[in-house]
Amino acid sequence: MADADMRERVNTGIPGLDEMLRGGFFKGTANVVSGDSGTGKTIFGTQFILEGAKKGEKVMCIITSEESKSIVKEMYTSFGWDLEEYVKKGLLFFVDITDPSLRLQKSVEIAPSELIKSFKKLVESKIEEIKPTRIFIDSIEALFLAIESHYKLRTLIDDVFGVFRKHGVTSVITVGAMYGLDEMVEYGADSVIKLGRIIAGNNLQRSIYVMKMRGSGTINEVRVLNISDSGMQVLAQSPYLE
């Protein structure tokens, strides 16, 4: 097996973050982005797959809780990102699991673990059909919240992440910092990035840090996460400075 530092890297598309990761994500890894509501998780994942589409790669966005059209409109309105352009070019694919035609909705007749197995099967079939290089799941807690057994939850998470690794797809998976689910999802990830907010004096700063990255060193600092009209970028400064 090749040395970890020799493995192929995938850049994130987020200025300043690849430096913190010492070159970007490793190809074919499952990367979790965790944070409270409003910290920028959806922007992060969208910017990640958009970077691939701009390079001519096929990328996929899996929606678990809101319609894909809402994200397309939101990202165009906020940042001028014309995601529809890449859909028309056959580079960006949305999979909305709330779509009734996929028959994957939660219902009283479906056990939570069976729902996850169906989700895994759907994702694998879409990967084999589309052959994307990048996948963004926004977000995963909608699928796993109903699983009560920690052992079963960890096993199911590993199964889903294993699909990405098996097919060499680099994935970003967002999870909210609630109910302790984030810790379970983070455990099975190859890397974990934490987004947050910090009060410094009279200022409210967005923050980002790399909690873990298997097989690689990282810059072990909390840095400022800036969101502007052009998107997200990491600044080489601490959010704790007034």
Backbone as a ProteinNet text record, in pm:
[ID]
protein_1_A
[PRIMARY]
MADADMRERVNTGIPGLDEMLRGGFFKGTANVVSGDSGTGKTIFGTQFILEGAKKGEKVMCIITSEESKSIVKEMYTSFGWDLEEYVKKGLLFFVDITDPSLRLQKSVEIAPSELIKSFKKLVESKIEEIKPTRIFIDSIEALFLAIESHYKLRTLIDDVFGVFRKHGVTSVITVGAMYGLDEMVEYGADSVIKLGRIIAGNNLQRSIYVMKMRGSGTINEVRVLNISDSGMQVLAQSPYLE
[TERTIARY]
85	0	87.9	49.1	129.5	125.7	231.5	235.6	121.6	65.4	-51.7	-26.6	95.7	124.7	127.9	140.9	146.8	8.6	-93.7	-228.1	-280.1	-365.7	-420.1	-511	-495.6	-576.9	-684.3	-793	-903.2	-922.4	-905.9	-919.6	-1065.9	-1087.9	-1222.6	-1299.3	-1226.9	-1293	-1318.3	-1272.7	-1291.3	-1155.3	-1131.7	-1001.5	-959.7	-836.3	-782	-799.3	-894.9	-918	-817.3	-780.3	-683.2	-551.4	-515.1	-394.1	-406.8	-523.3	-544.8	-540.5	-583.4	-587	-456.8	-359.6	-230	-246.5	-342.7	-355.5	-494	-591.1	-727	-764.6	-885.2	-929.7	-854.8	-839.6	-789.9	-901.5	-864.4	-962.5	-1028	-1159.8	-1232.4	-1260.9	-1264.9	-1288.4	-1423.8	-1471	-1596.2	-1561.8	-1604.9	-1565.3	-1688.4	-1693.1	-1809.6	-1787.8	-1888.7	-1889.6	-2001.4	-1963.9	-2057.7	-2071.8	-2193.3	-2215.3	-2362.4	-2390.3	-2528.4	-2593	-2723.7	-2797.5	-2746.4	-2726.1	-2682.5	-2533.5	-2454.6	-2308.5	-2244	-2320.7	-2266.4	-2245	-2306.8	-2282.6	-2327.2	-2445.2	-2495.5	-2410.9	-2366.8	-2278.3	-2148.8	-2093.3	-1968.4	-1983.2	-2086	-2103.4	-2129.5	-2207.9	-2237.8	-2112.8	-2032.1	-1908.1	-1811.4	-1813.2	-1726.8	-1762.2	-1890.4	-1926.7	-1919.2	-1945.2	-1935.4	-1792.7	-1695.7	-1554.9	-1527.4	-1584.3	-1566.7	-1634.3	-1758.2	-1832.5	-1760.8	-1700	-1625.8	-1507.9	-1456	-1342.4	-1386.6	-1518.3	-1569.2	-1595.3	-1592.7	-1621.5	-1772.7	-1817.8	-1956.7	-1967.6	-2066.3	-2084.1	-2231.1	-2255.6	-2391.7	-2425	-2546.1	-2595.3	-2718	-2710.8	-2821.1	-2893.2	-3019.7	-3101.6	-3188.1	-3185.1	-3263.6	-3381.5	-3385.5	-3490.6	-3556.7	-3494	-3557.4	-3537	-3627.7	-3623.2	-3499.2	-3447.5	-3327.1	-3348.6	-3469.5	-3496.8	-3474.7	-3501.4	-3482.6	-3335.3	-3249.1	-3105.2	-3053.1	-3098.8	-3056	-3089.6	-3211.1	-3255.2	-3178.1	-3159.8	-3090.2	-2946.4	-2876	-2735.4	-2719.4	-2815	-2807.6	-2834.5	-2934.4	-2970.5	-2858.6	-2797.5	-2696.5	-2559.3	-2519.4	-2381.5	-2368.7	-2480	-2473.3	-2423.6	-2430.3	-2386.8	-2499.1	-2476.4	-2578.1	-2565.1	-2619.4	-2609.7	-2684.2	-2791.5	-2872.3	-2789.2	-2691.8	-2603.2	-2531.2	-2484.8	-2411.2	-2504.9	-2628.9	-2729.3	-2753.3	-2770.1	-2795.4	-2676.7	-2556.1	-2435.1	-2413.3	-2495.6	-2480	-2364.8	-2331.3	-2221.2	-2270.1	-2383.6	-2439.4	-2572.7	-2582.7	-2702.9	-2758.3	-2887.1	-2955.1	-3034.3	-3021.9	-3103.7	-3180.5	-3310	-3394.7	-3470.2	-3428.1	-3490	-3630	-3671.4	-3810	-3904	-3846.3	-3926.2	-4008.9	-4141	-4226.4	-4193.7	-4139.2	-4109.6	-3998.2	-3916.7	-3809.1	-3857.7	-3978.2	-4040.7	-3951.2	-3886.6	-3793.4	-3835.7	-3957.5	-4000.1	-4014.6	-3997.6	-4023.2	-4173	-4205.9	-4345.8	-4352.1	-4470.4	-4484.3	-4460.2	-4468.6	-4449.3	-4302.6	-4214.7	-4073.2	-3991.4	-3919.9	-3831.2	-3714.5	-3665.8	-3556.4	-3434.8	-3396.3	-3278.3	-3301.1	-3425	-3456.9	-3452.6	-3491.8	-3484.5	-3340	-3248.4	-3106.4	-3052.8	-3092.2	-3047.5	-3097.7	-3221.9	-3277.5	-3202.9	-3168.4	-3091.9	-2955.2	-2888.1	-2756.8	-2765.6	-2867.9	-2886.6	-2911.1	-2992.5	-3020.3	-2893.4	-2816.2	-2693.4	-2595.5	-2579	-2484.9	-2528.8	-2658	-2706.2	-2685	-2703.5	-2681.9	-2533.8	-2447.1	-2302.7	-2261.9	-2313.2	-2279.6	-2334.5	-2449.8	-2512.3	-2442.5	-2418.1	-2365.5	-2213.1	-2150.2	-2004.6	-1949.3	-2000	-1950.5	-1815.2	-1740.3	-1614.3	-1636.2	-1742.8	-1773.8	-1922.6	-1951.1	-2089.7	-2105.3	-2218.1	-2254	-2388.4	-2393.3	-2519.5	-2560.2	-2676.4	-2726.4	-2868	-2885.2	-2787	-2823.4	-2739.5	-2760.3	-2842.4	-2861.4	-2933.1	-3078.7	-3137.3	-3276.6	-3295.5	-3189.6	-3197	-3172.8	-3085.1	-3036.7	-3100.6	-3179.3	-3232.5	-3318.6	-3387.2	-3480.3	-3411.9	-3280.5	-3208.1	-3170.2	-3221.8	-3197.4	-3071	-3039.3	-2922.5	-2794.7	-2701.4	-2575.4	-2493.4	-2496.8	-2421.1	-2475.5	-2606.9	-2668.8	-2644.8	-2652.5	-2630	-2489.3	-2391.6	-2252.4	-2230.3	-2292.2	-2279.4	-2339.3	-2456.5	-2523.7	-2446.7	-2390.9	-2309.1	-2186.4	-2120.8	-2003.6	-2040.6	-2159.1	-2204.2	-2220.8	-2283.2	-2305.1	-2172.4	-2085.3	-1954.7	-1871.6	-1889.4	-1816.2	-1848.1	-1970.6	-2009.6	-1925.5	-1906.3	-1825.8	-1681.3	-1626	-1486.7	-1469.7	-1564	-1559.7	-1551	-1624.2	-1629.7	-1532.3	-1449.8	-1350.1	-1408	-1526.9	-1592.9	-1557.8	-1518.3	-1489.3	-1619.3	-1655.6	-1786.4	-1775.3	-1870.1	-1890.7	-2030.1	-2037.7	-2163.8	-2185.1	-2295.7	-2320.8	-2408.7	-2385.5	-2466.1	-2478.5	-2597.2	-2619.3	-2565.4	-2525.9	-2471.2	-2586.2	-2658.7	-2772.6	-2792.8	-2854.5	-2894.4	-2777.9	-2654.1	-2540.3	-2513.9	-2598.3	-2581.7	-2453	-2413.7	-2292.8	-2170.5	-2162.9	-2048.1	-2043.3	-2158.9	-2164.4	-2122.8	-2170.6	-2137	-1989	-1938.1	-1797.8	-1703.6	-1744.5	-1659.1	-1620.8	-1715.2	-1688.4	-1627	-1606.9	-1558.1	-1406.5	-1358.3	-1214	-1161.6	-1245.3	-1209.1	-1333.8	-1312.7	-1423.3	-1385.3	-1471.6	-1452.2	-1567.3	-1532.9	-1632	-1652.6	-1778.4	-1814.4	-1886.4	-1863.9	-1929.7	-1934.4	-1974.2	-1976.4	-1908.6	-1831.8	-1758.9	-1782.7	-1813.4	-1829.1	-1694.3	-1641.4	-1514.5	-1539.7	-1547.4	-1582.9	-1724.9	-1740	-1871.6	-1895.8	-1802.4	-1811.5	-1856.8	-1939.6	-1978.5	-1907.2	-1814.3	-1733	-1771.3	-1774.6	-1787.1	-1650.2	-1649	-1521.2	-1519	-1397.9	-1378.8	-1251.5	-1255	-1131.9	-1144.4	-1029.8	-1025.1	-1009.5	-1112.3	-1108.3	-1024.2	-1033.4	-949.6	-935.1	-825.7	-806.3	-714.2	-769.1	-691.3	-581.4	-460.5	-349.8	-282.3	-311	-251.2	-242	-138.5	-132.1	-222.3	-260.5	-342.7	-290.4	-336.4	-306.9	-403.4	-349.2	-430.8	-467.1	-548.9	-590.6	-739.1	-801.8	-936.5	-919	-982.2	-966.7	-1101.3	-1094.7	-1215.6	-1270.4	-1400.8	-1470.1	-1552.4	-1518	-1586.4	-1682.1	-1805.5	-1902.9	-1941.2	-1909	-1935.5	-2023.3	-2040.4	-2122.1	-2064.2	-1934.9	-1870.7	-1862.4	-1906.5	-1902.9	-1824.6	-1770.4	-1703.8	-1552.4	-1481.5	-1335.8	-1285.3	-1170	-1107.6	-997	-1000.6	-899.1	-792.2	-667.3	-555.2	-544.9	-652.4	-651.6	-746	-723.8	-805.1	-932.5	-1046.4	-1170.4	-1173.8	-1074.8	-1073.7	-1013.8	-951.1	-890.2	-997.2	-996.6	-1096.1	-1053
-120.8	0	124.8	223.5	344.5	423.8	498.6	586.3	687	722.7	810.8	941.7	997.1	1125.5	1117.7	994.7	977	953.6	938.7	916.3	1040.9	1016.5	1128.4	1215.6	1345.5	1441.1	1501.8	1542.9	1609.6	1745.8	1853.1	1983.2	2015	2091.4	2113.7	2221.8	2310.5	2423	2538.7	2524.2	2628.9	2692.1	2814.5	2878.6	2878	2836.2	2833.5	2701.5	2618	2492	2385	2379.5	2278.1	2293.1	2416.8	2440.4	2373.8	2387.1	2326.4	2174.1	2119.5	1974	1920.2	2007.3	1969.3	1915.5	1973.4	1935.4	1892.4	1894.5	1854.3	1719.3	1672.3	1540.5	1431.9	1315.3	1200.9	1149.4	1107	1054.2	927.8	917.9	798.6	791.1	905.8	906.4	968	934.5	990	1100.5	1221.7	1339.7	1408.7	1415.8	1470	1617.1	1697.9	1839.1	1856.8	1896.4	1901.2	2043	2077.7	2210.1	2236.4	2337.5	2376.5	2432.9	2449.3	2509.5	2650.7	2682.5	2816.7	2839.3	2733.6	2751.1	2739.5	2698.3	2695.1	2556.5	2454.8	2317.2	2294.6	2345.4	2326.6	2403	2522.1	2599.6	2523.2	2467.7	2390.6	2277.3	2195.4	2080	2118.1	2223.8	2268.5	2321.1	2396.4	2450.6	2337.4	2231.4	2115.5	2045.8	2017.3	1947.6	2041.5	2170.1	2266.8	2274.4	2261.5	2261.3	2148.2	2031.4	1918.7	1941.7	1992.2	2016.6	2117.3	2218.7	2319.4	2257.2	2147.1	2078.3	1971.5	1961.7	1862.6	1726.7	1718	1591.8	1576.1	1451.4	1424.8	1422.5	1494.6	1504.5	1482.1	1443.9	1409.7	1472.4	1525.2	1582.9	1504.1	1446	1366.9	1448.8	1475.9	1557.1	1465.6	1484.1	1397.4	1467.9	1601.2	1669.7	1786.9	1839.1	1948.8	1930	1985	1963.1	2026.3	1958.1	2006.6	2143.5	2171	2300.6	2415.1	2390.2	2493.5	2528.6	2425.7	2448.7	2522.6	2481.1	2546.9	2695.7	2726.8	2866.4	2943.3	2880.9	2947.2	2980.5	2885.3	2906.9	3009.9	3012.9	3112.8	3252	3261.9	3391	3445.5	3357.9	3402.1	3426.3	3338.2	3342.4	3351.4	3347.1	3350.9	3221.7	3111.7	2981.6	2921.7	2909.9	2855.7	2703.4	2636.7	2491	2425.8	2490.3	2434.4	2419	2506.4	2498.5	2364.2	2319.7	2193.3	2072.9	2091.7	1985.8	1962.8	2071.6	2062.4	2002.6	2026.1	1971.8	1824.7	1770.3	1630.4	1607.6	1710.8	1700.1	1696.4	1758.8	1763.6	1689.6	1595.3	1513.5	1527	1556.1	1561.2	1433.2	1378.1	1263.7	1307	1328.5	1374.4	1254.2	1204.1	1081.3	1105.1	1232.5	1260	1250.2	1230.1	1214.7	1086.3	1095.9	976.7	866.5	904.3	803.5	708.4	750.2	663.4	565.8	587.2	497.7	476.4	583.3	570.3	654.5	705.2	791.3	710.5	778.9	714.6	687	574.4	542.5	447.7	431.2	344.8	199.6	168	29.3	-7.6	93	65.7	81.8	-24.1	-15.4	76.1	158	251.2	184.3	66.8	-0.3	-44	-80.9	-120	1.6	116.5	240.1	270.9	253.8	279.4	182.4	56.8	-42.5	-7	41.9	84	205.8	297.2	415.6	375.5	284.7	237	175.3	94.8	29.7	132.9	234.5	340.8	417.5	455.2	531.4	452.3	324.9	242.8	230.7	214.9	203.1	333.7	447.4	576.7	599.7	555.9	568.1	485.9	363.7	276.9	331.7	398.1	455.1	583.1	674.4	807.5	812.4	732.7	730.9	869.1	925.4	1055.5	1043.6	1152.9	1157	1214.5	1295.7	1360.9	1344.9	1329.6	1322	1411.6	1478.8	1560.1	1511	1471.3	1432.9	1542.2	1600.8	1710.8	1678.1	1642.4	1600.4	1459.1	1395.9	1254.3	1223.5	1322.4	1290	1253.3	1302.6	1269.2	1118.8	1050	905.2	826.7	878.2	797.1	827.1	933.8	974.2	867.7	786.3	688.6	560	547.3	426.8	440.5	353.8	365	293.2	180.1	102.3	166.5	201.1	261.8	165.5	38.4	-61	-69.9	-77.8	-86.9	41	154.9	283.1	291.2	252.2	256.9	163.2	45.8	-50.9	3.4	64.2	118.3	235.7	320.5	432.5	380.5	280.7	220.9	161.1	100.7	40.8	146.8	258.8	366.1	428	458.3	515.5	417.2	288.5	185.8	184.8	222.8	230.1	334.8	450.3	556.4	510.7	448.2	403	294.8	203.8	93.4	145	252.1	305	420.7	452.5	557.7	696.8	717.4	847.8	929.2	1053.3	1141.8	1209.2	1191.4	1239.2	1340.2	1432.3	1524.2	1497.7	1469.6	1437.3	1536.2	1608.4	1703.5	1641	1685.2	1638.6	1752.5	1768	1871.3	1829.2	1925.8	1897.2	1885.2	1773.1	1754	1605.8	1579.2	1444.5	1346.5	1392.2	1302.9	1223.9	1242.9	1169	1208.2	1335.6	1381.7	1302.1	1266.4	1190	1051.1	989.4	856.6	860.9	962.6	975.9	1009.3	1097.1	1137.8	1020.8	927.8	813.9	733.6	716.9	635.1	709.7	840.7	922.8	918.1	946.5	957.3	1093	1194.4	1325.8	1392.3	1481.8	1556.2	1703.2	1786.7	1931.5	1992.4	2075.7	2137.4	2284.6	2321	2460.3	2515.3	2642.8	2698.9	2850.1	2905.8	3051.3	3083.5	3191.1	3231	3379.1	3413.2	3553.4	3604.6	3704.8	3767.3	3916.3	3958.7	4097.7	4124.4	4223	4254.2	4185.7	4101.2	4037.8	3892.5	3853.8	3714	3660.4	3567.5	3514.6	3370.5	3338.4	3197.9	3133.1	3006.9	2938.9	2802.8	2751.8	2620.6	2558.9	2429.6	2357.9	2212.5	2149.6	2008.8	1925.3	1848.6	1768.5	1642.9	1582.3	1465.2	1445.8	1380.5	1339.3	1218.9	1105	981.3	983.4	948.7	933.8	1062.2	1171.7	1299	1393.8	1474.9	1584.4	1697.3	1785.1	1900.8	2022.7	2139.2	2259.3	2261	2247.3	2230.9	2367	2440.8	2573.7	2594.2	2677	2725.7	2853	2857.5	2973.4	3037.7	3158.4	3231.4	3173.7	3148.3	3104.1	3221.7	3270.2	3387	3344.5	3393.8	3368.6	3502.9	3518.8	3644.4	3616	3716.1	3699.4	3596.6	3568.7	3473.2	3332.8	3315.5	3183.4	3181	3064.6	3039.5	3038.6	3096	3088.4	3087.7	3023.9	3016.5	3120.6	3202.8	3305.8	3256.5	3295.7	3251.5	3338.2	3343.3	3419	3352.9	3379.2	3319.7	3400.1	3332.9	3405.5	3462.5	3426.1	3471	3609.7	3662.5	3795.3	3902.2	3997.4	4105.2	4212.6
0	0	0	-80.8	-92.7	35.7	58	174.2	166.1	282.3	285.6	213	226.6	165.4	13.2	-42.9	-186.7	-246.4	-164.5	-214.9	-285.5	-384.3	-461.2	-375.1	-390.5	-315.6	-406.6	-344.6	-414.6	-350.1	-427.3	-362.3	-334.6	-229.5	-177.7	-252.6	-321.1	-385.7	-291.2	-166.6	-65.9	-37	-83.4	-63.4	83.2	107.4	242.7	315	272.1	343	304.6	176.8	134.9	210	242.5	321.5	458.5	522	653.4	645.6	529.9	510.3	451.5	433	373.3	231.5	156.7	16.4	-26.9	61.4	25	83.2	50.1	94.7	18.3	78.9	4	-86.5	-206.2	-301.2	-244.8	-263.4	-221.7	-73.8	-5.8	138.9	172.7	293.5	345.7	444.7	415.2	492.4	550.7	682.9	752	786.9	759	797.1	898.6	1019.6	1131.6	1185	1225.7	1283.4	1306.3	1386.1	1411.9	1286.2	1292.1	1181.5	1154.7	1026.3	990.2	990.1	1010.6	1014.3	876.1	774.5	638.7	580.8	637.9	592.4	447.4	413	276.7	175.8	213.2	125.1	102.6	209	201.4	99.5	116.9	29.1	-114.7	-134.7	-270.8	-339.4	-266.2	-322.8	-357.4	-277.1	-301.6	-432.8	-455.2	-579.6	-699.9	-677.8	-786.8	-839.5	-749.6	-790.2	-888.3	-860.8	-951.6	-1085.4	-1082.3	-1206	-1295.1	-1234.7	-1311.2	-1385.5	-1331.2	-1393.1	-1492.3	-1513.7	-1607.6	-1546.3	-1412.7	-1344.4	-1326.8	-1323	-1287.2	-1135.3	-1083.5	-938.8	-904.4	-779.2	-738.6	-604.1	-592.8	-468.1	-423.6	-303.5	-250.1	-144	-168	-78.2	6.3	137.4	225.6	291.3	282.6	357.5	285.8	182.4	109.8	-39.4	-118.7	-262.3	-325.1	-428	-495.1	-557.9	-603.7	-665.9	-567.2	-440.7	-338.5	-324.6	-327.6	-316.5	-439.3	-557.8	-681.2	-676.2	-634.8	-627.4	-521.5	-404.1	-293.7	-330.3	-391.8	-425.7	-537.5	-630.1	-737.4	-682.1	-594.7	-535.7	-447.4	-366.9	-270.2	-331.9	-425.2	-474.9	-627	-697.3	-842.7	-903.8	-827.7	-879.9	-963.8	-1092.9	-1182.6	-1188.8	-1087.1	-1081.1	-1196.5	-1241	-1349.7	-1477.1	-1494.7	-1611.8	-1615.5	-1498.4	-1492.1	-1498.5	-1455.6	-1472.2	-1620.9	-1695.4	-1839.8	-1914.5	-1863	-1926.5	-1893	-1804.3	-1765.2	-1669.7	-1591.5	-1495.6	-1351.1	-1322.8	-1187.7	-1184	-1090.1	-1077.2	-935.8	-926.2	-797	-775.5	-655.2	-615.2	-491	-505.9	-395.6	-341.5	-225.5	-174.6	-119	-113.5	-75	-195.3	-313.7	-435.4	-425.7	-433.4	-421.2	-521.5	-638	-740	-697.4	-598.2	-549.7	-443.4	-392.5	-294.6	-172.5	-128.7	-17	103.4	100.9	210.9	338.3	450	578	590.2	646.9	671.9	789.9	846.1	962.5	925.9	796.6	755.5	738.5	730.4	703.1	830.8	870.3	986	950.2	1045.4	1015.8	952.5	1003.3	948.2	803.9	771.4	633.8	541.6	595	517.7	479.9	575.8	549.1	444.6	454.5	356.4	216.8	209.6	80.9	27.8	119	81.4	26.5	96	51.6	-87.9	-109.6	-239.4	-348.9	-317.3	-413.5	-448.2	-345.7	-367.9	-453.9	-422.2	-499.5	-645	-667.9	-805.9	-882.5	-813.7	-878.4	-908.1	-816.8	-840.3	-961.8	-970.7	-1083.8	-1214.9	-1206.7	-1326.5	-1371.4	-1277.3	-1309.9	-1312.6	-1224.8	-1208.9	-1169.9	-1060	-1015.1	-946.3	-944.6	-869.6	-730.3	-716.6	-589	-557.6	-428	-380.8	-258.8	-253.1	-137	-84.5	43.4	107.5	205	182.1	265	314	436.8	535.9	578.6	660.9	685.1	809.9	898.1	1022.3	999.2	888.4	859.3	843	803.2	783.1	910.5	997	1109	1244.6	1254.1	1384.2	1451.1	1371.3	1428.6	1475.3	1450.4	1491.7	1638.9	1723.5	1868.2	1913.6	1851.8	1891.7	1838.4	1927.9	1885.5	1800.5	1834.9	1758.1	1615.6	1603.5	1471.1	1391.6	1460.5	1394.5	1337.8	1417.7	1372.4	1253.9	1259.5	1150.4	1021.4	1030.9	912.8	853.4	940.2	892.3	818.3	876	811	675.8	667.7	541.6	432.7	468.3	370.8	328.1	425	392.1	309.4	336.6	263.4	114.8	79.3	-61.9	-134.4	-70.6	-132.5	-151.4	-47.7	-54.9	-161.7	-167.4	-264.3	-407.7	-436.5	-572.8	-595.8	-495.9	-512	-525.1	-467.5	-474.1	-349.5	-369.3	-256.6	-214	-88.1	-43.5	70.2	72.5	184.1	237.9	367.2	432.6	546	545.2	652.8	760.2	883.9	997	1097.4	1153.5	1253.7	1388.7	1468.5	1601.9	1701.5	1693.8	1782.8	1812.9	1924.9	1965.4	1979.4	1970.5	1980.2	1853.7	1751.6	1626.6	1555.4	1568.9	1501.6	1544.7	1673.2	1722.6	1659.8	1640.4	1580.3	1433.4	1362.3	1220.9	1204.5	1291	1283.8	1308.6	1393.9	1428.4	1303.9	1212.4	1094.4	978	992.6	881.9	869.3	749.3	726.5	771.5	759.6	813.4	868.8	964.9	1026.2	1032.9	978.4	982.9	1061.5	1158.4	1245.8	1208	1187.8	1162.9	1285.4	1316	1433.8	1431.5	1543.9	1562.6	1694.8	1696	1816.3	1841.8	1966.4	2004.4	2055.4	1988.5	2028.7	2046.8	2172.2	2198.5	2152.6	2064.5	2008.3	1874.3	1833.6	1702.2	1710.9	1614.3	1598.9	1476.1	1496.4	1388.1	1357.8	1229.5	1190.3	1204.9	1244	1266.1	1198.2	1176.1	1115.6	1172	1197	1230.7	1188.4	1166.8	1127	1252.6	1286.7	1408.4	1390.5	1271.4	1244.8	1095.3	1056.8	918.6	917.9	884.8	887.3	782.2	825.2	731.7	690.6	759.5	719.6	837.6	836.2	930.6	883.2	973.6	938.9	1014.4	976.3	1054.4	1171.5	1289.7	1410	1470.6	1397.4	1441.8	1414.1	1497	1466.6	1384.3	1266.7	1179.7	1147	1095.7	1057.1	927	925.3	804.5	754	637.2	582.2	471	476.8	371	310.5	181.2	111	-10.6	-96.2	-216.2	-312.5	-299.7	-390.4	-332.2	-207.4	-145.9	-16.3	12.5	140	122.6	219.9	220.2	364	383.3	515	521.2	624.5	642.5	738.8	713.9	797.6	922.4	998.8	1123.9	1222.9	1348.8	1454.2	1476.9	1497.4	1526.5	1667.9	1750.4	1889.4	1906.6	1800.4	1809	1795.5	1886.5	1881.7	1782.6
[MASK]
++++++++++++++++++++++++++++++++++++++++++++++++++++++++++++++++++++++++++++++++++++++++++++++++++++++++++++++++++++++++++++++++++++++++++++++++++++++++++++++++++++++++++++++++++++++++++++++++++++++++++++++++++++++++++++++++++++++++++++++++++

